[in-house]
Amino acid sequence: MTFVKRLHGWFATMIHELTKFGIVGALAFVIDTGMLNLFNVVIGMGPLTSKVLATVISATFAYAGNRFWTFRHREQSGLGREYFLFFLLNGIALLFGLLVIGFATYTLKLTDPLSMNIANIVGVGLGTLFRFWSYKRWVFLEATEPIPAELPEVKQSR
């Protein structure tokens, strides 16, 4: 029976994390796509430069959402360490998006906004699989002790 309880606990935690990760990711995707189109279509920057800038903005939002909501129950190993690893892994995931957008734009010669957005969706999808796995593995570590649901009250000194 212990195995079944552990399996149920693992599955419940995984569903909980995946749901929150998906919500943060969906919002970050809206930010990423909006910024990509703003930079590329409205301002006229190149597609790869636009993608890099859009990713920096959306990744900053995603870090805050994942650190303080999705994975808040996990070990907090230091903001500097987590932030560095988060952006390093996002840089690797960005390569998926750059490769797909670059291939669509420069190899297939699909330069219209619809094609760029479709390529962005494919690149973000591939990057998202990598990000979920890598965040759990290296950034937001398993807690070694249970993390309290509420912060203890701080006594004020006079």
Sequence and secondary structure as in RCSB ss.txt:
>XXXX:A:sequence
MTFVKRLHGWFATMIHELTKFGIVGALAFVIDTGMLNLFNVVIGMGPLTSKVLATVISATFAYAGNRFWTFRHRE
QSGLGREYFLFFLLNGIALLFGLLVIGFATYTLKLTDPLSMNIANIVGVGLGTLFRFWSYKRWVFLEATEPIPAE
LPEVKQSR
>XXXX:A:secstr
 HHHHHHHHHHHHHHHHHHHHHHHHHHHHHHHHHHHHIIIIII   HHHHHHHHHHHHHHHHHHHIIIIITTTS 
   HHHHHHHHHHHHHHHHHHHHHHHHIIIIIS   SHHHHHHHHHHHHHHHHHHHHHHIIIIIS   SS   SS
        
